[in-house]
């Protein structure tokens, strides 16, 4: 079978080469794709084609994808957690040092010496304005201990920092950091704070006046996760008051540009060739596996489900979570083997069968969204 894959951003060939031309038509223009691969393209205003089976985000964040709409239409959305973790980790370490040593301010000041007489003497006379502390021996608070947060914790620990970590999920014991029970412990105990959580109702604007008030004077905050995690008005006020020494953000918007004490980076967290290749590879493999075998790995809206392929045909059904629904499906299908999982309000069932003629009957069951025969 030939699958049509629409790319909405430039995707690394390292990933796309795993979608062979014999089975995949890859294009940047297609009216009826089976799958979409993208990076940062905003899909919220996009009309979702009726042919669309899956969307693969070459990256971790999926804020640019209409998850609820995709779920209702039976479109599986994948992301690539961990594929860009090292790239982001390295930039966090860069941000820690930039926010400490006043390197950014010093570089800008040096550019103002172009054409001046006695540059070397001016540098020696002026460098005292850019003295800043070392990070060794300081406390770093890591909010979010996922793939990136843990890597940051280990790197910071190796540089001699004392690391406090917070996550809503209890992690295994790790000698690189101490996992604390509350955000307040992070706020009160950290000289530096780095954010590594998604944006949701609980986290949007979490770094606000109330949170900042609980922090040490002179705290330095690194945000390479999501711009919406930080209330820009509140953090600017905290900088003016001396509560925050520096804020490093990978998400520049107009109201933080040119503000003393704010270092803006143009969304470079995952912008390395290695990261882009890793994300593209992972996205392509997950999309390929789903289209060809029905297996789901790293979906953000449907449950991870895998079933070793038996002989014969495979029927897959994406459906709502509803009392008795799976029992109805099982009553229709004479399966050799079956796998079933639930995530939130949605479920996924995979059947291996000798005869797939019952597929149309499955489609007629109330609550079933998409049925495929593979």
Secondary structure, 3 states (H helix, E strand, C coil): CCEEEEECCCCCHHHHCCCCCCCEEEECCCCCCCEEEECCCCCCCCCCCCCCCEEEECCCCCCCCCHHHHHHCCCEEECCCCCCHHHHHHHHHHHHHHHHHCHHHHHHHHHCCCCCCCHHHHHHHHHHHHCCCCCCCCEEEEECCCHHHHHHHHHHHHCCCEEEEECCCCCCCCCCCEECCCHHHHHHHCCEEEECCCCCCCCCCCECHHHHHCCCCCEEEEECCCHHHECHHHHHHHHHHCCEEEEEECECCHHHCCCCCEEECECCCCCCHHHHHHHHHHHHHHHHHHHHHCCECCECCCCCECCCCCCCEEEEEEEECCCCHHHHHHHHCCEEEEEEEEECCEEEEEEEECCCCCHHHHHCCCCEEEEEEC
